[in-house]
Amino acid sequence: MGKGCIAATKYFLFLFNLIFFIFGATIMGFGLWILLDNQSLIAVLQDSSMVLKVVSYILIGVGSFSMLLGFLGCLGAIYEIRCLLGLYFTCLLLILLAQVAAAILIFFQRDWLRKEANEIVSQVVVNYPGQNKTTEQAWDYLQRTMQCCGWNGREDWEANHMIKNNSLDLYPCSCHNASLPPHNMADSGFCQVTSNDWPVYDTGCLGNVESWLFTNYGIILGICLGVAVIELLGMILSMGLCKSVHQEDYTKVPKY
């Protein structure tokens, strides 16, 4: 590889990893903002602090790893350190393989995943309100935002212990159909029936979730393919530069 190609590869890889580093810093910063300013965010989203904390920790972890990967790539590219370039290539390869394995596993185990999701949601509905407040609040939020009731339909809630003990005179408030009276209902817990029928949505959340996934299938696939292409580009650039560096020169590493 000529000197011009080596220089171009080095600076393209540096620019690529600089963008990757900034992207990771943005994700981590957003996670820190949610964690440190969660009270006002809860007031807007009307969600639980525990859910937001879990999301913030995930964002901080993903952002930190992306920053570390970008830093290693930048350092290896600008100083032509083969061990860092090799480590960077290995990390990207492992991430790409993990993504492919996860996609294959989800595709071939989709029926099992649907069954497991049905069992988990059924337990949440039957035992509501129980001890797992975070799961129940997330389920209430899903029913409100997706405008659905139960997993397969409103009939799922008829198996709830508290509703059965009250002769079906209660219904889940998060299922309330906003187009039907009464209005200004609570967002969670149970509400008292004031008519002959529950004023709730008839559609189950399973159908709404599948409809949302089908509608946004192109966007999701495009994002996944875009991430995979970026990772492949980083692997190609790092391997090309690594092969062009014939001898490690650790004197290039900055000393502090």
N, C-alpha and C positions, 0 to 999 in steps of 0.2 A: 504494500500500500504506500503510495507516494506521500510526501510531507504535506502537500496540500489537502489530500483526502484525510490524513490523520488529524490535521488541524480542524478541518470542517467537522469531522466526526466528534472530536473532543468538545468543540464549542456547541454543537447541536445537542450532545448529551448533557452538557452543563446547563444549557437553557431548558432542556426537557426536565431535568431534575430540579431546577430552580422553580419552575412552575409547579412541579409535584410537591416541593417543600412549601410553597405558598398555599397550595390547595390543602395540605395537611394542617398548616397553621390556622387556616380559616375554619376548618372543621373543629379543631381543638378549641379555638376561640369561641365558636358557637356553643360548644358543649360547656365551657366554663361560664358563659353568659347565662345559660339555662340553670346551671348549678348555683351560681351566686345570686341570680336575680329571679329565683323561681317563684317568689310570692306574687309578684306582679304578673308573671306569665300564667300562673294558676288562675288568677282572677280573670284573665282573658280567655284561656282555654277551658276553664271550669273542669280541670282534671286534677288528679291527685299528685302530691309532691313526690311520692315514692316512684310513680311511673316516670316522672320527669327526671328524677335522679338517676334511675337506671339508664334512660336514654342519654343523659348527659355523660355518664361514665363510659358508655359505649362510644359516643362521639369523641370523647377525650382520648380513649385508647386508640381508636382508628386514626385520629389526627396525629397523635404522638408517633405511632408507627410509620405513618406516611412521611412525617418530618424527618425521622431517623433514616428512612430509606432514601429520601431525597438528599439528605446531607451526605450520606455515604456515596451516593452517585456523583454528587457535585465534587466532593473531595477526590474521589478516584479518577474522575474525568480531568479535572484541572491539573492535578499533579501526576497523572498517569501511573497510579498505584495499582498494580495488577491484582493484589489480594483483595482490595476494596471493590474493584470492578468485578472480580469473580464472586465475591460475597453478594454484591448487588444483583448480579445475574441470577445467582442461586435463589435469593429471596423472591425475585420476580417470578422465577420458574415455579417455585413452591406455591406462590399465591395463585398463579394461573392454573396449575394442576388441581389445587383445592377448589377453585371455582368450577372447573370442568367436572370434577368428581361430584361436587354438590349438585350441579345441574343434572347430571346423569342419575344420581340417587333420587332426586326429587321427581324426575320424569318416570322412572320405573317403580317408585314406591308411592305414587300419587294416590292410589286407592287406599293403601295402608295409612297414609297421612290423613286422608279424608276421614277414615274410620276413627283414628286416634283423636282428631279434632272434634268429631261428633261426640265421642265419649267424654272428653274433657269438658266441653261446653254443657253436656247433659248433666254432669256432676255439679257444675257451677249453678245451673238453673234450678236443679232439684234442691240443693242445700242453701240457696240464697234466702236471706243474708246469712253468711257463715263467717269463718274466721279469716279467710283470705280476702281482705278488703281491697288490696291492689288489683287482683284479678277481677273482682266484682265491679270495681269502679271502671276498669278498662272495658268490661262487657257492657256496662251502662252507656259508656261513651260511644261504643260501637253501634249499639242499637239506636241511639239518638242521631248520630251523624249519618248512618246508613239507612235510617228510616225503615227499620225492620223489627221483627219480634220473634224471639227464639232462634234456634239454628235452622230447623226445618220448617217452622211455622209457629204461630201463636199457641198451638196445642201443646208445645213443649212445656209451657209454663203451668199447665194444668196438673203436672206431676210434682210441682213445688209443694213442700211440706206445709208451709204457712198458708198458701192459697187453699190447699185441700182442707186444712183445719178450720178455715173461715168460710167453707162452703162456696168457694169461688167468688166471694164478695170483694176480693182484692185483686188487683192486677198490677204488673210492674210499671212504675211511672215512666221509665225510660222508653217503654214501648208506645207511649201515648201518641196518638195521631194528632199532630198540631192543627189539622184542619177541622177537627171535631171538638165540640165542647166537652168538658169545661177547659178553659184556657189558663195559662200561667200555672202549670202543674210543676211539681218537684222533678228534679233531674234523676233521682235515684230512689230506691226503696219501693214501697207499695203505696198505691192510691186506692181510695174507696170507690167502688162501683156506684154510679148515680143513675144508671139506666139499665135496660134489660140486657145489654151486650157490652162487652169491653170496647172502649173507644181506642183501639190500638191498631197498629199496622198488621195486615194479613200476611205480608211476605216474610219469609224466613231470611235470616242473615246470610245463609249459605248461598242462596240464589243471588243476592245483591253483591256479595263478595266476588262470586264467579263472574257476574256481569261486569263488575268494575275491572277485574283482571282481563277479561276479553276485550273490553273497550280500550284499555291502556296497554294491550299486548305489544303493539308496535313500538310504543315509547320505551317499555321495559326492555324489549329485545334490543332496541337501538342503543340504549345505555349500556347494556351488558356487552354488546359487540364493540362499542366504542372503548370501553375500559380494556377489553381484551386486546384490541388493536394497539392502544397506547402501551400496554405492558409488553406486547411483542416488539414494538418499535424500540422501547428501552432495552430489551434483551439483545436485539440485533446490534444496536449502537454500542452497548457495553461490551459485547463479545468481539465486535470488530476492533474496537479500541484496545481491548485486552490482548488480542492476538498481535496487534501492531507494536505493542510494547514488549521488546525482546528481553529486557533485563530490568528488574526492579531497582529503582534508585531511591532509597529511603532518605537520601539527603534532600529530596524535594519536599519532604513533609515539613511544614512550618514548625519552628521551635519557638516555644513561649517561655 
